[in-house]
Amino acid sequence: MSYTPDFHERQQAGAAAKKAMLEKFKAAANSPALAEREAERIAISEARKAREAEREAVKEAARKAREAELAVQAAREAELAAQAQREAEEFAALRAAEEAEAATRLAAEQKARRDERYAARKASQKRRRRGL
């Protein structure tokens, strides 16, 4: 004949098993090895955060250096553009002065030829009047 536990015994055995499992879990949770592993994880996490902050600081410094370099380059390009503009304006002014001088010279040459023709015509008329 086999022994069959009644309901109360099964209930007590289940409660004892739950209590044993809870005690086992509490013992594992309070163990120094777990605290040591947790401290190690925290130290690793802090080191990771420090490395990440250092990388961010290096990136920020590189970004600021690049921005400063770009600002210097932009200023240099602006100065070169301004110089090119001044040179173009000087060239245009010089060319305009040369063109004005050439126009004045041409006008003077044309006036001299016209005056010459006028004088020749008057001289011819004078000769004809005297010769008649």
N, CA, C and O of each residue as an XYZ file, in Angstrom:
528
protein
N       0.839     -1.149      0.000
C       0.000      0.000      0.000
C       0.906      1.240      0.000
O       1.839      1.324      0.798
N       0.626      2.219     -0.911
C       1.463      3.407     -1.037
C       0.852      4.539     -0.223
O      -0.360      4.632     -0.032
N       1.738      5.378      0.238
C       1.300      6.492      1.062
C       0.921      7.657      0.153
O       1.720      8.020     -0.709
N      -0.247      8.256      0.302
C      -0.680      9.424     -0.457
C      -0.852     10.563      0.536
O      -1.671     10.491      1.452
N      -0.095     11.576      0.345
C      -0.200     12.708      1.294
C      -1.520     13.430      1.110
O      -2.055     13.547      0.008
N      -2.004     13.894      2.206
C      -3.258     14.630      2.104
C      -2.986     16.085      1.696
O      -1.831     16.476      1.529
N      -4.025     16.869      1.540
C      -3.932     18.225      1.026
C      -3.059     19.095      1.911
O      -2.244     19.867      1.408
N      -3.216     18.984      3.206
C      -2.471     19.822      4.143
C      -0.980     19.552      4.059
O      -0.182     20.488      4.111
N      -0.602     18.337      3.933
C       0.820     17.993      3.815
C       1.397     18.527      2.504
O       2.507     19.056      2.476
N       0.638     18.384      1.426
C       1.116     18.913      0.126
C       1.270     20.430      0.197
O       2.217     20.993     -0.353
N       0.341     21.077      0.873
C       0.397     22.532      0.999
C       1.617     22.938      1.821
O       2.294     23.904      1.471
N       1.904     22.239      2.881
C       3.068     22.544      3.716
C       4.365     22.284      2.954
O       5.318     23.057      3.061
N       4.401     21.214      2.196
C       5.607     20.896      1.413
C       5.847     21.973      0.360
O       6.994     22.360      0.133
N       4.801     22.461     -0.280
C       4.937     23.533     -1.274
C       5.426     24.823     -0.636
O       6.273     25.522     -1.193
N       4.877     25.137      0.551
C       5.295     26.361      1.241
C       6.749     26.243      1.667
O       7.496     27.218      1.583
N       7.162     25.069      2.120
C       8.550     24.862      2.534
C       9.477     24.998      1.333
O      10.561     25.568      1.451
N       9.065     24.485      0.183
C       9.884     24.588     -1.027
C      10.005     26.061     -1.446
O      11.088     26.515     -1.815
N       8.897     26.802     -1.388
C       8.931     28.232     -1.722
C       9.852     28.975     -0.772
O      10.632     29.832     -1.190
N       9.756     28.636      0.537
C      10.584     29.302      1.527
C      12.053     28.993      1.300
O      12.902     29.870      1.453
N      12.360     27.756      0.938
C      13.745     27.359      0.672
C      14.283     28.113     -0.552
O      15.416     28.596     -0.550
N      13.454     28.204     -1.589
C      13.880     28.935     -2.791
C      14.103     30.417     -2.459
O      15.057     31.020     -2.950
N      13.225     31.010     -1.624
C      13.359     32.411     -1.242
C      14.641     32.614     -0.434
O      15.365     33.585     -0.657
N      14.922     31.722      0.487
C      16.147     31.810      1.283
C      17.380     31.686      0.386
O      18.368     32.397      0.570
N      17.308     30.781     -0.582
C      18.427     30.597     -1.516
C      18.648     31.880     -2.324
O      19.788     32.299     -2.526
N      17.556     32.501     -2.784
C      17.655     33.733     -3.568
C      18.208     34.868     -2.713
O      19.076     35.614     -3.165
N      17.706     35.008     -1.465
C      18.187     36.059     -0.568
C      19.667     35.866     -0.265
O      20.418     36.839     -0.201
N      20.087     34.636     -0.080
C      21.500     34.359      0.196
C      22.352     34.762     -1.004
O      23.435     35.327     -0.849
N      21.848     34.462     -2.211
C      22.604     34.826     -3.414
C      22.618     36.341     -3.585
O      23.623     36.902     -4.023
N      21.519     37.011     -3.245
C      21.446     38.457     -3.406
C      22.340     39.176     -2.405
O      22.838     40.264     -2.695
N      22.548     38.589     -1.242
C      23.372     39.223     -0.212
C      24.816     38.742     -0.243
O      25.600     39.101      0.635
N      25.179     37.950     -1.223
C      26.532     37.398     -1.242
C      27.547     38.478     -1.616
O      27.230     39.380     -2.392
N      28.757     38.395     -1.075
C      29.797     39.375     -1.400
C      30.246     39.267     -2.867
O      30.696     40.258     -3.443
N      30.132     38.101     -3.466
C      30.523     37.934     -4.865
C      29.602     38.762     -5.762
O      30.047     39.380     -6.729
N      28.306     38.762     -5.423
C      27.366     39.566     -6.208
C      27.662     41.059     -6.051
O      27.636     41.803     -7.031
N      27.939     41.490     -4.843
C      28.265     42.897     -4.608
C      29.552     43.262     -5.345
O      29.675     44.352     -5.904
N      30.507     42.329     -5.337
C      31.780     42.577     -6.045
C      31.537     42.694     -7.549
O      32.090     43.581     -8.200
N      30.709     41.800     -8.103
C      30.398     41.869     -9.539
C      29.663     43.165     -9.877
O      29.927     43.785    -10.907
N      28.741     43.570     -9.006
C      28.007     44.815     -9.232
C      28.960     46.013     -9.195
O      28.856     46.915    -10.026
N      29.881     46.021     -8.240
C      30.860     47.104     -8.151
C      31.747     47.117     -9.398
O      32.096     48.178     -9.917
N      32.100     45.932     -9.862
C      32.912     45.828    -11.079
C      32.136     46.373    -12.281
O      32.698     47.103    -13.098
N      30.873     46.032    -12.394
C      30.037     46.549    -13.484
C      29.931     48.067    -13.424
O      30.004     48.747    -14.447
N      29.760     48.587    -12.218
C      29.668     50.042    -12.057
C      30.979     50.704    -12.473
O      30.975     51.728    -13.156
N      32.105     50.109    -12.055
C      33.412     50.670    -12.421
C      33.599     50.644    -13.939
O      34.099     51.607    -14.520
N      33.203     49.555    -14.571
C      33.309     49.444    -16.035
C      32.425     50.499    -16.698
O      32.829     51.149    -17.663
N      31.221     50.657    -16.168
C      30.295     51.644    -16.729
C      30.853     53.060    -16.585
O      30.773     53.858    -17.519
N      31.417     53.370    -15.417
C      32.002     54.696    -15.195
C      33.191     54.919    -16.126
O      33.351     56.007    -16.679
N      34.020     53.901    -16.300
C      35.167     54.020    -17.206
C      34.687     54.240    -18.638
O      35.259     55.038    -19.381
N      33.638     53.528    -19.013
C      33.074     53.693    -20.359
C      32.552     55.117    -20.549
O      32.779     55.734    -21.590
N      31.849     55.636    -19.533
C      31.338     57.011    -19.610
C      32.489     58.009    -19.702
O      32.410     58.982    -20.452
N      33.559     57.770    -18.940
C      34.711     58.681    -18.979
C      35.367     58.657    -20.359
O      35.723     59.703    -20.901
N      35.525     57.449    -20.928
C      36.118     57.349    -22.283
C      35.227     58.049    -23.308
O      35.717     58.735    -24.205
N      33.917     57.868    -23.162
C      32.983     58.510    -24.092
C      33.045     60.032    -23.962
O      33.027     60.745    -24.965
N      33.118     60.526    -22.726
C      33.233     61.974    -22.511
C      34.539     62.495    -23.098
O      34.571     63.577    -23.683
N      35.616     61.728    -22.944
C      36.911     62.129    -23.511
C      36.831     62.177    -25.034
O      37.324     63.114    -25.661
N      36.203     61.153    -25.624
C      36.042     61.155    -27.087
C      35.218     62.349    -27.543
O      35.537     62.979    -28.551
N      34.154     62.661    -26.801
C      33.317     63.812    -27.143
C      34.114     65.112    -27.029
O      33.972     66.011    -27.859
N      34.959     65.204    -25.986
C      35.774     66.409    -25.828
C      36.756     66.544    -26.986
O      36.975     67.643    -27.496
N      37.348     65.422    -27.401
C      38.280     65.453    -28.533
C      37.533     65.848    -29.804
O      38.023     66.656    -30.593
N      36.345     65.275    -29.999
C      35.540     65.626    -31.180
C      35.187     67.107    -31.164
O      35.267     67.781    -32.191
N      34.796     67.614    -29.996
C      34.419     69.023    -29.871
C      35.620     69.923    -30.162
O      35.491     70.933    -30.855
N      36.782     69.555    -29.633
C      37.993     70.346    -29.892
C      38.339     70.311    -31.377
O      38.715     71.333    -31.952
N      38.214     69.142    -31.998
C      38.494     69.034    -33.432
C      37.484     69.852    -34.229
O      37.845     70.490    -35.218
N      36.230     69.838    -33.808
C      35.201     70.615    -34.500
C      35.483     72.105    -34.382
O      35.366     72.844    -35.360
N      35.857     72.548    -33.177
C      36.165     73.964    -32.980
C      37.398     74.362    -33.788
O      37.441     75.448    -34.366
N      38.397     73.483    -33.828
C      39.598     73.773    -34.615
C      39.235     73.864    -36.090
O      39.722     74.746    -36.796
N      38.396     72.971    -36.552
C      37.975     72.987    -37.960
C      37.191     74.263    -38.266
O      37.385     74.884    -39.311
N      36.292     74.653    -37.335
C      35.529     75.880    -37.536
C      36.453     77.090    -37.589
O      36.265     77.986    -38.413
N      37.463     77.116    -36.700
C      38.414     78.224    -36.707
C      39.197     78.237    -38.012
O      39.428     79.295    -38.597
N      39.603     77.053    -38.465
C      40.335     76.948    -39.728
C      39.458     77.423    -40.889
O      39.932     78.131    -41.777
N      38.191     77.036    -40.881
C      37.276     77.475    -41.931
C      37.060     78.986    -41.878
O      36.950     79.639    -42.916
N      36.999     79.538    -40.667
C      36.826     80.984    -40.531
C      38.049     81.718    -41.083
O      37.913     82.727    -41.775
N      39.247     81.205    -40.774
C      40.477     81.812    -41.301
C      40.492     81.704    -42.816
O      40.830     82.664    -43.510
N      40.131     80.546    -43.326
C      40.112     80.341    -44.772
C      39.084     81.261    -45.433
O      39.352     81.834    -46.489
N      37.919     81.402    -44.819
C      36.886     82.284    -45.369
C      37.373     83.730    -45.361
O      37.138     84.470    -46.316
N      38.051     84.135    -44.284
C      38.578     85.500    -44.223
C      39.633     85.707    -45.308
O      39.675     86.752    -45.957
N      40.488     84.693    -45.496
C      41.520     84.774    -46.537
C      40.879     84.871    -47.919
O      41.303     85.668    -48.755
N      39.856     84.054    -48.148
C      39.163     84.095    -49.440
C      38.452     85.430    -49.644
O      38.429     85.956    -50.757
N      37.872     85.980    -48.575
C      37.211     87.279    -48.677
C      38.236     88.364    -49.004
O      37.968     89.248    -49.819
N      39.406     88.301    -48.375
C      40.462     89.278    -48.656
C      40.935     89.146    -50.096
O      41.143     90.148    -50.779
N      41.105     87.909    -50.558
C      41.522     87.703    -51.950
C      40.459     88.207    -52.914
O      40.782     88.810    -53.937
N      39.201     87.966    -52.595
C      38.114     88.445    -53.451
C      38.088     89.974    -53.470
O      37.895     90.583    -54.522
N      38.285     90.593    -52.297
C      38.299     92.053    -52.229
C      39.481     92.607    -53.024
O      39.350     93.613    -53.722
N      40.630     91.947    -52.916
C      41.803     92.385    -53.666
C      41.561     92.235    -55.168
O      41.912     93.120    -55.948
N      40.963     91.119    -55.567
C      40.652     90.913    -56.983
C      39.671     91.975    -57.464
O      39.795     92.477    -58.581
N      38.696     92.318    -56.623
C      37.725     93.364    -56.966
C      38.434     94.703    -57.133
O      38.177     95.427    -58.095
N      39.336     95.038    -56.188
C      40.080     96.300    -56.295
C      40.920     96.329    -57.562
O      40.968     97.343    -58.258
N      41.588     95.206    -57.863
C      42.414     95.145    -59.078
C      41.554     95.299    -60.325
O      41.949     95.972    -61.277
N      40.365     94.667    -60.319
C      39.468     94.785    -61.467
C      38.996     96.227    -61.621
O      38.919     96.738    -62.738
N      38.682     96.882    -60.509
C      38.251     98.276    -60.567
C      39.382     99.172    -61.057
O      39.162    100.073    -61.868
N      40.612     98.919    -60.555
C      41.764     99.702    -61.015
C      41.989     99.497    -62.509
O      42.253    100.448    -63.244
N      41.881     98.249    -62.948
C      42.063     97.947    -64.364
C      40.998     98.643    -65.202
O      41.291     99.208    -66.256
N      39.740     98.594    -64.713
C      38.649     99.238    -65.445
C      38.873    100.745    -65.504
O      38.649    101.366    -66.542
N      39.314    101.335    -64.394
C      39.566    102.775    -64.375
C      40.711    103.125    -65.323
O      40.628    104.104    -66.064
N      41.782    102.327    -65.300
C      42.919    102.553    -66.191
C      42.497    102.416    -67.646
O      42.891    103.216    -68.495
N      41.703    101.406    -67.925
C      41.236    101.184    -69.298
C      40.333    102.333    -69.744
O      40.425    102.803    -70.877
N      39.457    102.780    -68.838
C      38.574    103.899    -69.171
C      39.407    105.158    -69.431
O      39.102    105.920    -70.348
N      40.452    105.381    -68.634
C      41.312    106.555    -68.833
C      42.045    106.453    -70.168
O      42.164    107.436    -70.899
N      42.539    105.238    -70.480
C      43.224    105.045    -71.760
C      42.262    105.263    -72.927
O      42.630    105.881    -73.927
N      41.033    104.759    -72.805
C      40.044    104.940    -73.864
C      39.681    106.414    -74.018
O      39.526    106.908    -75.135
N      39.547    107.112    -72.891
C      39.237    108.541    -72.946
C      40.385    109.299    -73.606
O      40.164    110.200    -74.416
N      41.608    108.925    -73.253
C      42.786    109.566    -73.858
C      42.836    109.272    -75.351
O      43.133    110.161    -76.148
N      42.550    108.034    -75.735
C      42.553    107.671    -77.155
C      41.451    108.425    -77.890
O      41.655    108.870    -79.020
N      40.289    108.572    -77.265
C      39.185    109.306    -77.893
C      39.555    110.778    -78.050
O      39.258    111.392    -79.074
N      40.202    111.338    -77.038
C      40.634    112.743    -77.113
C      41.668    112.928    -78.214
O      41.609    113.888    -78.983
N      42.615    111.998    -78.282
C      43.657    112.057    -79.311
C      43.023    111.929    -80.704
O      43.392    112.656    -81.626
N      42.074    111.007    -80.848
C      41.402    110.818    -82.137
C      40.632    112.078    -82.523
O      40.673    112.523    -83.670
N      39.927    112.644    -81.537
C      39.178    113.874    -81.813
C      40.128    114.987    -82.226
O      39.817    115.757    -83.135
N      41.281    115.085    -81.573
C      42.255    116.122    -81.918
C      42.802    115.881    -83.330
O      42.965    116.824    -84.104
N      43.084    114.616    -83.660
C      43.586    114.289    -85.002
C      42.524    114.625    -86.059
O      42.835    115.199    -87.103
N      41.276    114.263    -85.775
C      40.197    114.545    -86.725
C      40.025    116.059    -86.899
O      39.818    116.542    -88.012
N      40.112    116.803    -85.787
C      39.988    118.259    -85.871
C      41.147    118.839    -86.673
O      40.956    119.754    -87.474
N      42.358    118.301    -86.458
C      43.525    118.799    -87.199
C      43.335    118.538    -88.690
O      43.620    119.421    -89.499
N      42.864    117.355    -89.078
C      42.639    117.057    -90.501
C      41.534    117.944    -91.075
O      41.643    118.434    -92.199
N      40.466    118.146    -90.292
C      39.386    119.003    -90.759
C      39.879    120.440    -90.944
O      39.574    121.096    -91.940
N      40.650    120.908    -89.957
C      41.204    122.258    -90.066
C      42.136    122.358    -91.272
O      42.166    123.373    -91.967
N      42.896    121.288    -91.506
C      43.808    121.261    -92.653
C      43.016    121.338    -93.957
O      43.375    122.104    -94.851
N      41.958    120.564    -94.071
C      41.127    120.598    -95.270
C      40.492    121.973    -95.452
O      40.423    122.495    -96.564
N      40.026    122.556    -94.335
C      39.417    123.876    -94.384
C      40.431    124.912    -94.874
O      40.138    125.754    -95.722
N      41.636    124.813    -94.304
C      42.677    125.763    -94.703
C      43.027    125.576    -96.168
O      43.241    126.558    -96.879
N      43.091    124.330    -96.634
C      43.421    124.069    -98.031
C      42.321    124.613    -98.926
O      42.602    125.194    -99.974
N      41.071    124.428    -98.521
C      39.964    124.917    -99.325
C      39.990    126.444    -99.384
O      39.787    127.021   -100.452
N      40.232    127.096    -98.267
C      40.297    128.553    -98.236
C      41.463    129.063    -99.075
O      41.347    130.068    -99.776
N      42.584    128.357    -98.994
C      43.757    128.767    -99.786
C      43.446    128.614   -101.254
O      43.824    129.470   -102.054
N      42.771    127.551   -101.627
C      42.420    127.318   -103.025
C      41.479    128.413   -103.497
O      41.630    128.933   -104.602
N      40.509    128.764   -102.661
C      39.560    129.816   -103.030
C      40.291    131.151   -103.174
O      39.973    131.946   -104.058
N      41.255    131.389   -102.316
C      41.988    132.636   -102.354
C      42.821    132.720   -103.632
O      42.918    133.782   -104.246
N      43.427    131.588   -104.032
C      44.236    131.550   -105.245
C      43.347    131.794   -106.439
O      43.713    132.538   -107.349
N      42.193    131.181   -106.446
C      41.288    131.350   -107.575
C      40.822    132.802   -107.681
O      40.712    133.334   -108.785
N      40.555    133.428   -106.577
C      40.106    134.815   -106.630
C      41.221    135.732   -107.123
O      40.962    136.655   -107.895
N      42.399    135.502   -106.710
C      43.512    136.333   -107.129
C      43.865    136.054   -108.578
O      44.280    136.945   -109.320
N      43.695    134.815   -108.957
C      44.063    134.456   -110.327
C      43.015    134.869   -111.325
O      43.304    134.803   -112.520
N      41.910    135.259   -110.978
C      40.868    135.641   -111.910
C      41.007    137.003   -112.379
O      40.194    137.468   -113.177
